[in-house]
Amino acid sequence: MKLKDEISKRKTFAIISHPDAGKTTLTEKFLLFGGAIQTAGAVKNNKITKTATSDFMEIEKQRGISVATSVMGFEYKDKLINLLDTPGHKDFAEDTYRTLTAVDSVVLVIDCVKGVEEQTERLMEVCRMRDTPVIVFINKLDLEGRDPFELLDELEEKLKINVRPLSWPIGIGATFKGVYNLQEKNVNLFQSSKTKRAENIMSFDDLSDPQLDELLGKEADQLREDVELVEGVYDEFDQTEYLNGKLAPVFFGSAVNNFGIQEMLDEFIDIAPAPKGRETDEGEIDPERDKFSGFIFKIHANLDPKHRDRIAFLRVCSGKFQRNKFFHHVRLDKDLRFSNPTSFMAKDKSLIEEAFPGDVIGLYDTGNFKIGDTLTEGDDFTFKGIPSFSPEIFKEVVNDDPMKSKQLEKGIHQLTEEGVAQLFTARMGNKKYIGTVGELQFEVIQYRLKHEYNASVSFHPLNFYKACWFTSDNKEMLDEFVRLKSNYIVHDKDENLVFLAQTAGILQITKDNYPDIDFHFTSEFKAVEA
Ligand code: G4P
């Protein structure tokens, strides 16, 4: 098959949500439809559960299993779908943000009772950074949720994106009767099924049809009113706007009851983007370019201390990846070849001979890769847009066993390369600060340093609000800022300067005092190198 055809067959996406909105359930239903799993529960069992926070070993075990489910490939109709899993646990949010750099679109799940939640907003901010196309699935319609119009308004307001419903709920909670497909103009009557698509679909070209009243009772009039309002308020669905990340089509349903999902999957197949071009420091790279290129967005350690190898996840961006062929590791200026590249089909890992744009493959790594690395067929460009995000919890590393300083150094270095946490170092002296999005990571680091590197650490809490990368065209102001704030300026892993702001108020005052300096919460904008 030609490269062009391989590309147009593929759709690479992720399902994202605030914890508990239904991401895992929806993932599982997609896989069931795609025939990638046969039984419900296969994905669910891999989930890092809430109760697991107090049981660290359990989390590690589950993290181990989750390698296999990191990417779930399946065929649906004539498309090859790569569904990238994102950790549901909020403490692993940075992992999720990075995974979003490797997809071409997302499905965002919203709980109809809770509406837009904290993590929903953050995930959407990350999507907006690259204008990633978003489809919204409003879930749990079998529960007493909020008014659909109110939910849509909240989506627009809080997520800063235009929305366009493509289906409409008939009743909600106890009165939930089904959904009306606004495009196909048919009513899909609600029935609860864990595995099958609902087949109770009736077409209504004209909503004034009295059969609708027989079918829906008093909900029929409500539906007529709602549809009139929807068609009056919202413009026609515009696919280009969706592909530009400006407009999100919205579907309603119930993931656990398998209702409204196949409709969304069918639409997804139609409208979601195939692998797109990617920005590099030398301009955009077209997926149809003959020569291979790709980048590493995730590294997973083998948790068995006897086997130190890791799996680096590479997203293919252009050309064809081939097993045993030499490729160029741009940062190290070194040629490497891979004899055991793997692909992931739901629960199974398998050796692959070749991979195409949109595919995600696992490369066994003995320490050559860090997140953001580019691999090419000889070229020297580097992919952009795989940033670090500002952590929220900061602690100083305290070495509890000075005899093991070397091990500690190596361990911290490797763990932060894997992206478990971010490391910041003081510019004077040797102080090390770790930044994470959740408390759990500190447990993970402490445990892994002890078991994999034989180093003992404890952590001293620090009161910082955000890490800010900064840029400015005003060199004089920049120099003065760096000099006067030196106590709060540290290096990140790539030797960029980072300002640690103690509070939101202090950050605001600093911004006011240094108007020509721009402060950023991601390393995407790093410009100031040490
Ligand atoms: P997450 O990955 O986004 O964290 O959410 P997950 O799919 O695990 O779903 C969170 C909870 O919401 C689960 O209940 C799940 O069964 C439930 N759920 C998902 N979709 C629907 C829906 O359409 N309607 C209703 N009523 N509930 C839904 P749980 O009690 O936490 O787990 P379980 O014991 O049911 O598996």
Residues whose N, C-alpha, C, O or C-beta is under 5 A from the ligand:
A	BS01	G4P	S17 H18 P19 D20 A21 G22 K23 T24 T25 L26 G88 N139 K140 L141 D142 L143 G253 S254 A255 V256 N257
